[in-house]
Amino acid sequence: MDTISQILDTPKLNQLIASGSGSANPTIESENIIVDGWDNDVIEIGKIWYPWHQTYSQSKPRLWGLFKGLEINEEDIAETKKLLFPDRF
Amino acid sequence: MERYVADTHALLWHVTADPRIGTRAKTIIDKCEAGETQIIVPAIVLVEAVSALRNPRKGFDYDAGFFLNLLQDNKNFLIHNLTIETAISFNDNLDGLLSLHDDHDRLVVITSKIFDDIPIITRAEDIKLIAPTIW
């Protein structure tokens, strides 16, 4: 609830409640915070910011340069191969 | 969609952004990351890559698990497991692969054969002599 209250359009909500034109109970639909207004209309008073949305929007890590700076030489790979499959022929 | 088989050098030099990676090799792996090509990765190549990333003699203990997860998450990298079919093909083709130095390279070539001789992304000169390659 802290996340919601931080970004909620409190003045607008207070104004609606004070004028008797809105519900005091905001509800959430998808990312929208809404209250009931006159004639069953719906008034959007804010949007929820979910911290994990930022994670979704970050670009996916790429394989290219994942271990940039690590130096693996031919002999390192050859050594690994020999550990797995010693020379037989 | 074009398909290739990856050898260990290609994958490792891609993740280390090593300038020694061949121009065409890098382009193909970049395209695979972008979903434009498919790369078959023999399981033995992954084992070797993990072993190189965690080489105690060189003091390496890089996050090979993260590398494997990234690879697995990209559906354009197709991991080819070492199965009984691979072993049968290995047995059937072994005589023609004796010029290669080790069973690792033989398994990489066998993987290419299983997928109708698709090019292998490798710089290995001895593989170039007996299989289609690109670097």
Backbone of each chain as ProteinMPNN parsed JSONL, in Angstrom:
{"seq_chain_A": "MDTISQILDTPKLNQLIASGSGSANPTIESENIIVDGWDNDVIEIGKIWYPWHQTYSQSKPRLWGLFKGLEINEEDIAETKKLLFPDRF", "coords_chain_A": {"N_chain_A": [[0.834, -1.213, 0.0], [2.057, 1.153, 0.535], [3.436, 1.761, -1.767], [1.383, 2.435, -3.474], [0.166, 4.661, -2.19], [2.094, 6.551, -2.377], [2.103, 7.487, -4.964], [-0.426, 8.12, -5.543], [-3.017, 10.234, -6.67], [-3.668, 12.229, -4.538], [-4.821, 14.847, -3.928], [-6.779, 15.048, -5.94], [-8.403, 12.876, -5.366], [-9.291, 13.566, -2.799], [-10.681, 15.849, -3.44], [-12.73, 14.81, -4.99], [-14.05, 13.226, -3.099], [-14.768, 15.135, -1.23], [-16.546, 16.656, -2.679], [-18.521, 14.937, -2.896], [-18.79, 13.452, -5.108], [-17.376, 11.188, -5.612], [-16.206, 7.896, -4.798], [-14.933, 6.842, -1.655], [-13.328, 4.778, -1.694], [-10.809, 3.707, -3.373], [-10.169, 1.561, -6.122], [-8.318, -1.048, -7.802], [-7.47, -1.577, -11.11], [-5.826, -3.441, -13.329], [-3.084, -1.516, -13.972], [-4.178, 0.753, -13.118], [-5.481, 3.115, -10.819], [-8.598, 3.526, -9.572], [-11.695, 5.301, -8.976], [-15.176, 5.223, -8.187], [-17.303, 7.373, -9.93], [-19.787, 9.901, -10.674], [-22.911, 8.624, -11.902], [-22.166, 5.965, -12.346], [-19.776, 6.18, -13.68], [-16.255, 5.828, -14.227], [-13.432, 7.007, -12.618], [-10.141, 7.725, -13.206], [-7.545, 7.956, -10.963], [-4.891, 7.691, -10.608], [-1.806, 5.889, -11.157], [-0.372, 2.717, -10.608], [2.895, 2.071, -9.583], [4.825, -0.57, -10.069], [7.583, -1.988, -8.572], [8.872, -4.179, -9.82], [8.302, -3.913, -12.47], [10.232, -2.341, -13.567], [12.331, -4.089, -13.777], [11.403, -5.782, -15.782], [11.508, -4.082, -17.95], [14.145, -3.701, -18.402], [16.868, -4.369, -20.606], [17.497, -7.637, -21.833], [20.222, -9.562, -20.645], [23.069, -10.015, -22.744], [24.86, -12.609, -24.461], [27.185, -11.86, -25.718], [30.178, -10.545, -24.667], [29.686, -11.147, -22.014], [31.483, -12.102, -20.136], [33.47, -10.17, -20.366], [36.831, -9.268, -20.861], [37.919, -11.411, -19.632], [40.475, -13.631, -20.333], [40.814, -16.235, -22.396], [42.84, -18.611, -23.638], [44.115, -20.414, -26.528], [45.587, -22.612, -25.58], [44.457, -23.023, -23.121], [41.95, -23.984, -23.728], [42.678, -26.248, -25.125], [43.875, -27.641, -23.069], [41.698, -28.146, -21.408], [40.235, -29.801, -23.081], [41.936, -32.007, -23.141], [41.764, -32.829, -20.534], [39.193, -33.745, -20.458], [39.113, -35.572, -22.563], [41.617, -37.527, -22.888], [44.509, -37.833, -25.05], [44.44, -40.465, -27.398], [45.141, -41.472, -29.769]], "CA_chain_A": [[0.0, 0.0, 0.0], [2.951, 2.31, 0.508], [3.746, 2.055, -3.154], [0.23, 3.125, -4.063], [-0.114, 5.97, -1.61], [3.113, 7.509, -2.789], [1.863, 8.093, -6.275], [-1.856, 8.389, -5.678], [-3.355, 11.646, -6.85], [-4.459, 12.481, -3.33], [-5.702, 16.029, -4.007], [-7.936, 14.783, -6.806], [-9.283, 11.974, -4.626], [-9.91, 14.351, -1.73], [-11.635, 16.763, -4.07], [-13.894, 14.016, -5.383], [-14.774, 12.808, -1.903], [-15.342, 16.33, -0.611], [-17.691, 17.121, -3.477], [-19.552, 13.909, -2.875], [-18.938, 12.869, -6.441], [-16.565, 9.984, -5.803], [-16.13, 6.929, -3.722], [-13.736, 6.963, -0.818], [-12.589, 3.514, -1.779], [-10.21, 3.458, -4.686], [-9.876, 0.16, -6.466], [-7.218, -1.182, -8.76], [-7.694, -2.401, -12.294], [-4.552, -3.469, -14.022], [-2.17, -0.587, -13.309], [-4.905, 1.996, -12.865], [-6.217, 3.273, -9.557], [-9.843, 4.18, -10.002], [-12.805, 5.442, -8.035], [-16.474, 5.374, -8.856], [-17.781, 8.757, -9.977], [-21.219, 10.02, -10.919], [-23.556, 7.817, -12.95], [-21.375, 4.748, -12.565], [-18.565, 6.349, -14.474], [-15.033, 5.474, -13.51], [-12.459, 8.082, -12.707], [-8.788, 7.264, -12.898], [-6.871, 8.958, -10.137], [-3.453, 7.461, -10.537], [-1.313, 4.605, -11.659], [0.516, 2.038, -9.677], [4.227, 1.743, -10.064], [5.337, -1.797, -9.46], [9.037, -1.993, -8.71], [9.379, -5.229, -10.709], [8.139, -3.514, -13.87], [11.508, -1.825, -14.033], [13.134, -5.254, -14.147], [10.939, -6.264, -17.08], [11.847, -3.185, -19.045], [15.573, -3.722, -18.65], [17.176, -5.271, -21.698], [17.986, -8.94, -21.409], [21.676, -9.645, -20.818], [23.496, -10.71, -23.955], [26.035, -13.471, -24.296], [28.368, -11.118, -26.171], [30.83, -9.753, -23.634], [29.205, -11.503, -20.672], [32.693, -12.174, -19.296], [34.44, -9.334, -21.082], [38.089, -9.068, -20.142], [38.476, -12.725, -19.313], [41.283, -14.089, -21.462], [40.93, -17.687, -22.519], [43.722, -18.852, -24.779], [44.044, -21.711, -27.211], [46.144, -23.694, -24.751], [43.512, -23.301, -22.029], [40.892, -24.835, -24.283], [43.319, -27.544, -25.419], [44.079, -28.314, -21.785], [40.387, -28.631, -20.973], [39.894, -30.966, -23.918], [42.742, -33.163, -22.729], [41.236, -33.316, -19.261], [37.962, -34.494, -20.731], [39.416, -36.687, -23.465], [43.063, -37.675, -23.097], [44.9, -38.332, -26.377], [44.519, -41.919, -27.481], [45.602, -41.928, -31.091]], "C_chain_A": [[0.86, 1.25, 0.0], [3.24, 2.735, -0.923], [2.613, 2.837, -3.801], [0.099, 4.546, -3.515], [0.906, 7.017, -2.029], [2.776, 8.204, -4.105], [0.382, 8.43, -6.493], [-2.118, 9.892, -5.803], [-4.279, 12.054, -5.7], [-5.346, 13.724, -3.43], [-6.956, 15.772, -4.839], [-8.947, 13.902, -6.08], [-10.024, 12.744, -3.527], [-10.994, 15.27, -2.279], [-12.923, 16.028, -4.441], [-14.732, 13.648, -4.175], [-15.491, 13.995, -1.273], [-16.587, 16.801, -1.356], [-18.814, 16.096, -3.49], [-19.72, 13.224, -4.203], [-18.138, 11.581, -6.621], [-16.605, 9.09, -4.589], [-14.856, 7.152, -2.911], [-12.867, 5.726, -0.918], [-12.024, 3.294, -3.182], [-9.985, 1.973, -4.911], [-8.831, 0.138, -7.572], [-7.658, -2.074, -9.913], [-6.446, -2.329, -13.138], [-3.591, -2.533, -13.302], [-2.88, 0.696, -12.901], [-5.579, 1.976, -11.496], [-7.462, 4.088, -9.899], [-10.806, 4.346, -8.826], [-14.09, 5.559, -8.835], [-16.893, 6.834, -8.794], [-19.285, 8.788, -10.13], [-21.667, 9.029, -11.973], [-22.729, 6.58, -13.328], [-20.158, 4.948, -13.481], [-17.348, 6.096, -13.585], [-14.003, 6.574, -13.716], [-11.086, 7.545, -12.307], [-8.072, 8.346, -12.094], [-5.364, 8.707, -10.011], [-3.068, 6.135, -11.155], [-0.372, 3.999, -10.632], [1.872, 1.831, -10.341], [4.682, 0.5, -9.326], [6.849, -1.841, -9.655], [9.539, -3.023, -9.719], [9.14, -4.915, -12.179], [9.443, -2.992, -14.445], [12.407, -2.979, -14.495], [12.725, -5.761, -15.529], [11.435, -5.38, -18.221], [13.359, -3.163, -19.328], [15.874, -4.703, -19.775], [17.806, -6.551, -21.148], [19.505, -8.992, -21.588], [22.015, -10.434, -22.07], [24.685, -11.598, -23.635], [27.304, -12.715, -24.675], [28.916, -10.273, -25.012], [30.38, -10.043, -22.218], [30.373, -11.57, -19.682], [33.823, -11.377, -19.96], [35.689, -9.126, -20.226], [38.731, -10.372, -19.718], [39.247, -13.221, -20.529], [41.417, -15.602, -21.423], [41.711, -17.979, -23.79], [43.534, -20.257, -25.341], [44.479, -22.854, -26.284], [45.227, -24.029, -23.571], [42.412, -24.257, -22.51], [41.453, -26.226, -24.586], [43.506, -28.343, -24.127], [42.764, -28.914, -21.282], [39.975, -29.865, -21.765], [40.651, -32.201, -23.465], [42.282, -33.724, -21.388], [40.013, -34.188, -19.491], [38.246, -35.739, -21.56], [40.924, -36.773, -23.681], [43.356, -38.239, -24.488], [45.014, -39.855, -26.357], [45.206, -42.359, -28.773], [46.959, -41.329, -31.446]], "O_chain_A": [[0.432, 2.297, -0.486], [3.28, 3.924, -1.238], [2.84, 3.772, -4.568], [-0.057, 5.505, -4.271], [0.621, 8.214, -2.034], [3.127, 9.365, -4.319], [0.011, 8.971, -7.535], [-1.5, 10.703, -5.114], [-5.49, 12.202, -5.867], [-6.517, 13.664, -3.054], [-8.049, 16.217, -4.491], [-10.156, 14.121, -6.149], [-11.232, 12.587, -3.353], [-12.057, 15.447, -1.685], [-14.032, 16.526, -4.247], [-15.959, 13.739, -4.204], [-16.64, 13.898, -0.845], [-17.549, 17.277, -0.753], [-19.901, 16.34, -4.013], [-20.687, 12.49, -4.41], [-18.216, 10.949, -7.674], [-16.994, 9.502, -3.496], [-13.837, 7.597, -3.438], [-11.805, 5.643, -0.302], [-12.699, 2.755, -4.059], [-9.649, 1.232, -3.986], [-8.511, 1.157, -8.183], [-8.153, -3.182, -9.708], [-6.064, -1.257, -13.608], [-3.309, -2.742, -12.122], [-2.248, 1.624, -12.395], [-6.158, 0.974, -11.076], [-7.378, 5.189, -10.443], [-10.734, 3.628, -7.829], [-14.085, 5.945, -10.004], [-16.845, 7.457, -7.734], [-19.979, 7.838, -9.769], [-20.885, 8.639, -12.84], [-22.626, 6.22, -14.501], [-19.591, 3.981, -13.99], [-17.426, 6.149, -12.358], [-13.743, 7.008, -14.838], [-10.903, 6.991, -11.223], [-8.007, 9.504, -12.506], [-4.663, 9.474, -9.351], [-3.916, 5.368, -11.612], [0.322, 4.7, -9.897], [1.962, 1.464, -11.512], [4.895, 0.52, -8.114], [7.335, -1.74, -10.782], [10.529, -2.775, -10.407], [9.709, -5.573, -13.05], [9.735, -3.163, -15.629], [13.143, -2.857, -15.474], [13.573, -6.123, -16.345], [11.74, -5.861, -19.312], [13.793, -2.667, -20.368], [15.224, -5.741, -19.892], [18.532, -6.545, -20.154], [20.017, -8.505, -22.596], [21.334, -11.4, -22.414], [25.416, -11.37, -22.67], [28.355, -12.888, -24.057], [28.225, -9.418, -24.459], [30.665, -9.264, -21.308], [30.251, -11.144, -18.534], [34.953, -11.845, -20.093], [35.605, -8.848, -19.03], [39.936, -10.435, -19.474], [38.715, -13.227, -21.64], [42.051, -16.166, -20.532], [41.28, -17.627, -24.888], [42.908, -21.133, -24.744], [43.838, -23.902, -26.212], [45.213, -25.159, -23.082], [42.01, -25.187, -21.812], [40.802, -27.242, -24.342], [43.318, -29.559, -24.1], [42.729, -30.043, -20.793], [39.446, -30.834, -21.219], [40.097, -33.299, -23.407], [42.389, -34.923, -21.129], [39.813, -35.208, -18.832], [37.702, -36.813, -21.304], [41.445, -36.131, -24.594], [42.572, -39.012, -25.038], [45.592, -40.448, -25.446], [45.768, -43.45, -28.864], [47.494, -41.606, -32.52]]}, "seq_chain_B": "MERYVADTHALLWHVTADPRIGTRAKTIIDKCEAGETQIIVPAIVLVEAVSALRNPRKGFDYDAGFFLNLLQDNKNFLIHNLTIETAISFNDNLDGLLSLHDDHDRLVVITSKIFDDIPIITRAEDIKLIAPTIW", "coords_chain_B": {"N_chain_B": [[15.385, -21.092, -41.617], [18.808, -20.379, -41.096], [21.219, -22.758, -39.951], [23.757, -23.636, -37.622], [26.636, -25.265, -36.163], [28.137, -24.847, -33.027], [31.496, -24.481, -31.985], [33.756, -24.765, -29.17], [35.662, -22.605, -28.921], [34.414, -20.563, -30.345], [32.068, -19.972, -28.869], [33.16, -19.317, -26.341], [34.906, -17.182, -26.929], [33.082, -15.423, -27.8], [31.553, -14.814, -25.503], [33.52, -13.677, -24.013], [34.093, -11.48, -25.411], [36.253, -11.506, -27.115], [38.71, -10.254, -29.273], [39.802, -12.013, -31.055], [37.878, -13.618, -32.125], [36.353, -14.862, -35.071], [35.175, -12.8, -37.778], [32.886, -13.554, -39.215], [31.978, -15.549, -37.563], [31.286, -14.151, -35.237], [29.243, -12.539, -36.254], [27.298, -14.437, -36.909], [26.693, -15.554, -34.395], [25.793, -13.303, -33.098], [23.505, -12.846, -34.638], [22.059, -15.088, -33.939], [21.581, -14.564, -31.268], [19.852, -12.52, -31.678], [17.731, -13.848, -32.669], [17.723, -14.621, -35.323], [19.164, -16.643, -36.514], [19.905, -20.144, -36.054], [21.705, -21.935, -33.621], [23.308, -24.907, -33.062], [24.33, -26.39, -30.156], [26.587, -28.598, -29.092], [26.385, -30.738, -26.263], [28.799, -31.44, -25.114], [30.426, -29.322, -25.741], [29.447, -27.368, -24.084], [30.126, -28.428, -21.598], [32.876, -28.295, -21.778], [33.218, -25.545, -22.007], [32.28, -24.673, -19.514], [34.199, -25.854, -17.924], [36.457, -24.44, -18.737], [35.777, -21.86, -17.931], [35.866, -22.129, -15.256], [38.437, -22.674, -14.408], [40.669, -23.894, -12.195], [43.426, -23.79, -12.128], [44.085, -21.428, -13.389], [42.899, -19.722, -11.718], [40.285, -19.076, -12.257], [36.875, -18.577, -11.63], [34.328, -18.168, -12.796], [30.855, -17.189, -13.33], [29.515, -19.679, -14.461], [27.067, -20.879, -14.448], [25.223, -18.839, -14.871], [25.845, -18.163, -17.483], [25.087, -20.582, -18.742], [22.35, -20.562, -18.2], [21.505, -18.276, -19.599], [22.028, -19.072, -22.186], [20.342, -21.251, -22.409], [17.9, -20.016, -22.136], [17.55, -18.698, -24.508], [15.84, -19.561, -27.254], [16.893, -20.019, -29.707], [19.354, -21.072, -29.496], [20.167, -24.291, -29.662], [20.478, -26.935, -27.64], [22.356, -29.796, -28.058], [22.065, -32.924, -26.971], [24.188, -35.55, -25.705], [23.5, -38.484, -26.905], [22.287, -41.892, -27.352], [21.997, -42.088, -30.084], [23.881, -40.28, -30.953], [26.174, -41.584, -30.128], [26.017, -43.868, -31.728], [26.278, -42.749, -34.276], [28.804, -41.675, -33.945], [30.308, -44.009, -33.695], [29.819, -45.136, -36.223], [31.094, -43.32, -37.886], [33.696, -43.035, -37.074], [36.122, -43.942, -38.254], [36.599, -42.126, -40.3], [37.269, -39.918, -38.925], [39.635, -39.954, -37.659], [41.745, -38.291, -38.102], [41.409, -36.121, -36.549], [42.27, -34.575, -33.41], [41.11, -35.185, -30.933], [38.377, -36.682, -29.083], [36.473, -34.823, -28.477], [36.473, -32.918, -30.624], [35.703, -34.675, -32.569], [33.103, -35.302, -31.777], [31.88, -32.853, -32.148], [32.002, -32.62, -34.918], [30.469, -34.841, -35.581], [28.006, -33.991, -34.645], [27.437, -31.988, -36.489], [27.16, -33.62, -38.746], [24.898, -35.12, -38.051], [22.962, -33.201, -38.313], [22.698, -32.95, -41.072], [25.182, -32.098, -42.19], [25.642, -29.36, -41.506], [27.264, -26.099, -41.319], [30.146, -25.725, -39.213], [30.946, -23.571, -36.622], [33.987, -22.69, -36.242], [37.545, -22.409, -35.643], [39.313, -24.349, -35.969], [41.834, -25.91, -37.684], [42.156, -28.585, -38.447], [39.575, -29.553, -38.401], [38.46, -28.086, -40.434], [39.416, -29.386, -42.656], [37.889, -31.622, -43.01], [35.199, -31.107, -42.731], [32.345, -28.889, -43.304], [33.004, -25.543, -42.525], [32.947, -22.4, -40.74], [34.274, -19.243, -40.063]], "CA_chain_B": [[16.39, -20.374, -40.848], [20.125, -21.017, -41.192], [21.66, -23.448, -38.739], [25.197, -23.868, -37.493], [27.076, -25.917, -34.925], [29.162, -24.023, -32.374], [32.61, -25.099, -31.279], [34.003, -24.097, -27.884], [36.321, -21.308, -29.12], [33.454, -19.562, -30.818], [31.209, -19.555, -27.754], [33.931, -18.676, -25.273], [35.411, -15.884, -27.381], [31.914, -14.533, -27.897], [31.175, -14.31, -24.17], [34.604, -12.85, -23.459], [34.271, -10.38, -26.375], [37.662, -11.599, -27.518], [38.863, -9.808, -30.669], [40.264, -13.107, -31.918], [36.743, -14.325, -32.743], [36.209, -14.561, -36.487], [34.126, -11.817, -38.091], [31.635, -14.245, -39.566], [31.527, -16.278, -36.363], [30.609, -13.191, -34.358], [27.994, -12.123, -36.895], [26.318, -15.533, -36.808], [26.232, -15.697, -33.007], [24.963, -12.101, -32.848], [22.198, -13.084, -35.268], [21.357, -16.089, -33.131], [21.086, -13.857, -30.073], [18.726, -11.683, -32.114], [16.654, -14.726, -33.127], [17.726, -14.697, -36.792], [19.761, -17.913, -36.926], [19.893, -21.14, -34.972], [23.011, -22.548, -33.38], [23.277, -26.16, -32.318], [25.468, -26.433, -29.24], [26.754, -29.945, -28.522], [26.505, -30.689, -24.796], [30.212, -31.53, -24.736], [30.977, -27.962, -25.858], [29.063, -26.659, -22.853], [30.945, -28.96, -20.499], [34.218, -27.745, -21.948], [33.151, -24.109, -21.711], [32.198, -24.544, -18.046], [35.501, -26.228, -17.395], [37.389, -23.334, -19.009], [35.374, -20.688, -17.12], [36.138, -22.411, -13.838], [39.736, -23.34, -14.41], [41.338, -23.543, -10.937], [44.854, -23.508, -12.363], [44.193, -20.005, -13.732], [42.171, -18.938, -10.715], [38.986, -18.664, -12.793], [35.665, -19.171, -11.066], [33.261, -17.317, -13.333], [29.496, -17.684, -13.116], [29.161, -20.508, -15.619], [25.63, -21.162, -14.372], [24.528, -17.717, -15.508], [26.083, -18.371, -18.913], [24.251, -21.696, -19.202], [20.943, -20.133, -18.149], [21.256, -17.351, -20.718], [22.017, -19.861, -23.411], [19.139, -22.083, -22.384], [16.732, -19.14, -22.26], [17.391, -18.288, -25.902], [15.372, -20.758, -27.958], [17.635, -20.199, -30.953], [20.477, -21.949, -29.195], [19.589, -25.621, -29.449], [21.461, -27.801, -27.007], [22.264, -31.162, -28.582], [22.558, -33.83, -25.937], [24.933, -36.738, -26.131], [22.525, -39.576, -26.767], [22.684, -43.152, -27.994], [22.098, -41.82, -31.529], [25.179, -39.634, -31.158], [27.194, -42.631, -29.983], [25.948, -44.729, -32.921], [26.883, -41.986, -35.377], [30.23, -41.6, -33.61], [30.874, -45.32, -34.051], [29.731, -45.325, -37.673], [31.951, -42.377, -38.619], [34.985, -42.866, -36.389], [37.271, -44.143, -39.148], [36.836, -40.901, -41.078], [37.537, -38.791, -38.025], [40.857, -40.222, -36.898], [42.709, -37.198, -38.296], [41.19, -35.122, -35.486], [43.118, -34.881, -32.252], [40.432, -35.68, -29.731], [36.971, -37.066, -29.231], [35.657, -33.601, -28.422], [36.304, -32.415, -31.991], [34.93, -35.679, -33.325], [31.681, -35.15, -31.421], [31.387, -31.62, -32.788], [31.782, -32.945, -36.341], [29.328, -35.768, -35.61], [26.782, -33.17, -34.488], [27.183, -31.386, -37.803], [26.674, -34.682, -39.643], [23.524, -35.475, -37.652], [22.076, -32.153, -38.854], [22.932, -32.865, -42.518], [26.427, -31.392, -42.526], [25.566, -27.893, -41.383], [28.605, -25.57, -41.033], [30.612, -25.639, -37.827], [31.617, -22.297, -36.329], [35.244, -23.087, -35.592], [38.778, -22.002, -36.297], [40.196, -25.52, -35.951], [42.29, -26.226, -39.038], [41.937, -29.992, -38.783], [38.139, -29.75, -38.682], [38.205, -27.482, -41.753], [39.804, -30.319, -43.716], [36.954, -32.75, -43.195], [33.783, -30.719, -42.544], [32.086, -27.48, -43.644], [33.231, -24.675, -41.362], [32.848, -20.954, -40.96], [34.96, -18.49, -39.006]], "C_chain_B": [[17.722, -21.131, -40.915], [20.539, -21.622, -39.844], [23.163, -23.693, -38.776], [25.435, -24.687, -36.22], [28.18, -25.058, -34.323], [30.242, -24.885, -31.746], [32.911, -24.242, -30.038], [34.647, -22.712, -28.04], [35.304, -20.223, -29.431], [32.606, -19.045, -29.663], [31.986, -18.781, -26.696], [34.438, -17.304, -25.7], [34.278, -14.903, -27.634], [31.589, -13.958, -26.513], [32.293, -13.492, -23.527], [34.889, -11.647, -24.36], [35.724, -10.329, -26.846], [37.807, -11.183, -28.983], [39.356, -10.898, -31.608], [39.104, -13.879, -32.553], [36.618, -13.9, -34.208], [35.027, -13.63, -36.75], [32.796, -12.502, -38.385], [31.074, -15.018, -38.372], [30.741, -15.336, -35.446], [29.252, -12.785, -34.94], [26.911, -13.19, -36.712], [25.784, -15.647, -35.371], [25.396, -14.478, -32.604], [23.557, -12.31, -33.405], [21.389, -14.098, -34.476], [20.789, -15.425, -31.878], [19.873, -12.998, -30.418], [17.573, -12.523, -32.66], [16.615, -14.925, -34.623], [18.413, -15.949, -37.339], [19.612, -18.897, -35.77], [21.283, -21.748, -34.836], [22.824, -23.791, -32.522], [24.53, -26.183, -31.433], [25.572, -27.848, -28.663], [26.976, -29.841, -27.008], [27.965, -30.72, -24.358], [30.898, -30.157, -24.826], [30.657, -27.161, -24.594], [29.9, -27.127, -21.668], [32.35, -28.362, -20.569], [34.25, -26.252, -21.603], [33.098, -23.872, -20.199], [33.558, -24.824, -17.425], [36.516, -25.104, -17.593], [37.067, -22.108, -18.154], [35.675, -20.884, -15.639], [37.457, -23.168, -13.677], [40.521, -22.959, -13.146], [42.811, -23.202, -11.117], [45.071, -22.024, -12.685], [43.457, -19.11, -12.736], [40.824, -18.44, -11.214], [37.864, -19.353, -12.019], [34.474, -18.31, -11.481], [31.905, -18.005, -13.217], [29.019, -18.467, -14.35], [27.666, -20.82, -15.63], [24.811, -20.074, -15.046], [24.64, -17.822, -17.031], [25.162, -19.466, -19.46], [22.777, -21.305, -19.219], [20.598, -19.205, -19.309], [21.125, -18.122, -22.026], [20.72, -20.667, -23.526], [17.874, -21.252, -22.598], [16.485, -18.702, -23.698], [17.069, -19.522, -26.74], [16.108, -20.986, -29.278], [18.968, -20.924, -30.746], [19.886, -23.312, -28.838], [20.668, -26.528, -28.871], [21.268, -29.227, -27.528], [22.906, -32.116, -27.587], [23.335, -35.008, -26.53], [24.046, -37.952, -25.844], [23.065, -40.857, -27.404], [22.838, -42.96, -29.506], [23.444, -41.166, -31.848], [26.283, -40.688, -31.103], [27.205, -43.551, -31.198], [26.606, -44.027, -34.11], [28.392, -41.861, -35.178], [30.92, -42.897, -34.037], [30.914, -45.507, -35.565], [30.76, -44.49, -38.432], [33.38, -42.279, -38.092], [36.18, -42.99, -37.329], [37.613, -42.882, -39.937], [37.218, -39.712, -40.227], [38.846, -38.961, -37.256], [41.92, -39.142, -37.086], [42.546, -36.11, -37.234], [41.905, -35.562, -34.219], [42.379, -35.494, -31.07], [38.96, -35.961, -30.007], [36.032, -35.86, -29.146], [35.381, -33.101, -29.84], [35.489, -33.396, -32.83], [33.434, -35.539, -33.023], [31.076, -33.884, -32.033], [31.085, -31.898, -34.265], [30.588, -33.887, -36.496], [28.011, -34.989, -35.496], [26.425, -32.505, -35.807], [26.6, -32.423, -38.762], [25.219, -35.043, -39.335], [22.524, -34.467, -38.216], [22.385, -31.881, -40.329], [24.095, -31.951, -42.892], [26.29, -29.872, -42.521], [26.946, -27.364, -40.962], [28.898, -25.491, -39.534], [31.322, -24.301, -37.652], [32.878, -22.633, -35.545], [36.431, -22.518, -36.348], [39.742, -23.178, -36.411], [40.545, -25.949, -37.372], [41.994, -27.679, -39.411], [40.459, -30.301, -39.049], [37.808, -29.215, -40.079], [38.48, -28.469, -42.893], [38.749, -31.395, -43.977], [35.476, -32.361, -43.063], [33.591, -29.261, -42.964], [32.243, -26.606, -42.399], [33.044, -23.222, -41.752], [33.541, -20.28, -39.79], [35.107, -17.053, -39.447]], "O_chain_B": [[17.759, -22.356, -40.806], [20.254, -21.084, -38.774], [23.748, -23.927, -39.833], [24.578, -24.788, -35.342], [29.064, -24.593, -35.042], [29.96, -25.876, -31.072], [32.385, -23.14, -29.887], [34.237, -21.758, -27.378], [35.328, -19.13, -28.865], [32.442, -17.837, -29.493], [31.543, -17.737, -26.216], [34.402, -16.361, -24.91], [34.493, -13.691, -27.676], [31.377, -12.753, -26.373], [32.048, -12.708, -22.61], [35.82, -10.883, -24.102], [36.329, -9.263, -26.958], [37.098, -11.705, -29.844], [39.331, -10.725, -32.826], [39.329, -14.712, -33.432], [36.761, -12.722, -34.537], [34.018, -13.665, -36.045], [31.74, -12.104, -37.892], [29.86, -15.125, -38.195], [29.67, -15.684, -34.949], [28.253, -12.698, -34.226], [25.761, -12.879, -36.4], [24.584, -15.813, -35.157], [24.418, -14.601, -31.867], [22.559, -12.002, -32.753], [20.17, -13.974, -34.36], [19.656, -15.694, -31.48], [18.992, -12.772, -29.588], [16.55, -11.976, -33.071], [15.593, -15.352, -35.159], [18.251, -16.275, -38.516], [19.242, -18.523, -34.658], [21.946, -22.037, -35.832], [22.268, -23.742, -31.424], [25.648, -26.013, -31.92], [24.746, -28.25, -27.844], [27.68, -28.946, -26.541], [28.332, -30.106, -23.356], [31.834, -29.872, -24.078], [31.479, -26.387, -24.104], [30.328, -26.323, -20.84], [32.931, -27.977, -19.554], [35.197, -25.767, -20.984], [33.777, -22.991, -19.673], [34.004, -24.119, -16.519], [37.341, -24.847, -16.715], [37.971, -21.401, -17.708], [35.731, -19.925, -14.87], [37.567, -24.141, -12.931], [40.99, -21.826, -13.033], [43.374, -22.42, -10.351], [46.088, -21.437, -12.315], [43.406, -17.891, -12.9], [40.274, -17.487, -10.662], [37.906, -20.561, -11.785], [33.725, -17.8, -10.648], [31.812, -19.218, -13.033], [28.232, -17.975, -15.158], [27.072, -21.003, -16.692], [23.819, -20.36, -15.716], [23.674, -17.604, -17.762], [24.538, -19.299, -20.508], [22.041, -21.669, -20.137], [19.538, -19.328, -19.924], [20.245, -17.863, -22.847], [20.101, -20.746, -24.587], [16.897, -21.733, -23.173], [15.358, -18.375, -24.07], [17.905, -20.409, -26.915], [15.956, -22.04, -29.896], [19.621, -21.333, -31.706], [19.192, -23.456, -27.831], [21.65, -26.846, -29.542], [20.176, -29.79, -27.453], [24.121, -32.114, -27.388], [23.154, -35.391, -27.685], [23.878, -38.374, -24.699], [24.178, -40.878, -27.93], [23.693, -43.584, -30.134], [24.064, -41.456, -32.872], [27.203, -40.687, -31.921], [28.27, -43.969, -31.653], [27.386, -44.627, -34.851], [29.16, -41.934, -36.138], [31.982, -42.874, -34.66], [31.909, -45.973, -36.119], [31.241, -44.897, -39.489], [34.184, -41.512, -38.622], [37.142, -42.23, -37.215], [38.783, -42.608, -40.206], [37.464, -38.622, -40.743], [39.131, -38.211, -36.322], [42.884, -39.079, -36.323], [43.436, -35.28, -37.045], [42.119, -36.752, -33.984], [42.968, -36.243, -30.292], [38.393, -35.538, -31.014], [34.926, -35.888, -29.685], [34.231, -32.885, -30.224], [34.694, -33.0, -33.682], [32.604, -35.649, -33.925], [29.898, -33.86, -32.39], [30.058, -31.474, -34.794], [29.795, -33.748, -37.427], [27.032, -35.301, -36.173], [25.259, -32.463, -36.198], [25.659, -32.134, -39.5], [24.414, -35.245, -40.244], [21.393, -34.818, -38.554], [22.342, -30.737, -40.782], [23.988, -31.134, -43.806], [26.769, -29.191, -43.428], [27.714, -28.084, -40.324], [28.016, -25.229, -38.716], [32.195, -23.944, -38.444], [32.834, -22.834, -34.331], [36.339, -22.19, -37.531], [40.862, -23.019, -36.896], [39.669, -26.304, -38.161], [41.628, -27.971, -40.549], [40.135, -31.199, -39.826], [37.001, -29.791, -40.809], [37.859, -28.399, -43.954], [38.728, -32.004, -45.046], [34.598, -33.2, -43.262], [34.547, -28.485, -42.981], [31.677, -26.905, -41.348], [32.991, -22.87, -42.931], [33.401, -20.714, -38.647], [35.658, -16.234, -38.711]]}, "name": "protein", "num_of_chains": 2, "seq": "MDTISQILDTPKLNQLIASGSGSANPTIESENIIVDGWDNDVIEIGKIWYPWHQTYSQSKPRLWGLFKGLEINEEDIAETKKLLFPDRFMERYVADTHALLWHVTADPRIGTRAKTIIDKCEAGETQIIVPAIVLVEAVSALRNPRKGFDYDAGFFLNLLQDNKNFLIHNLTIETAISFNDNLDGLLSLHDDHDRLVVITSKIFDDIPIITRAEDIKLIAPTIW"}
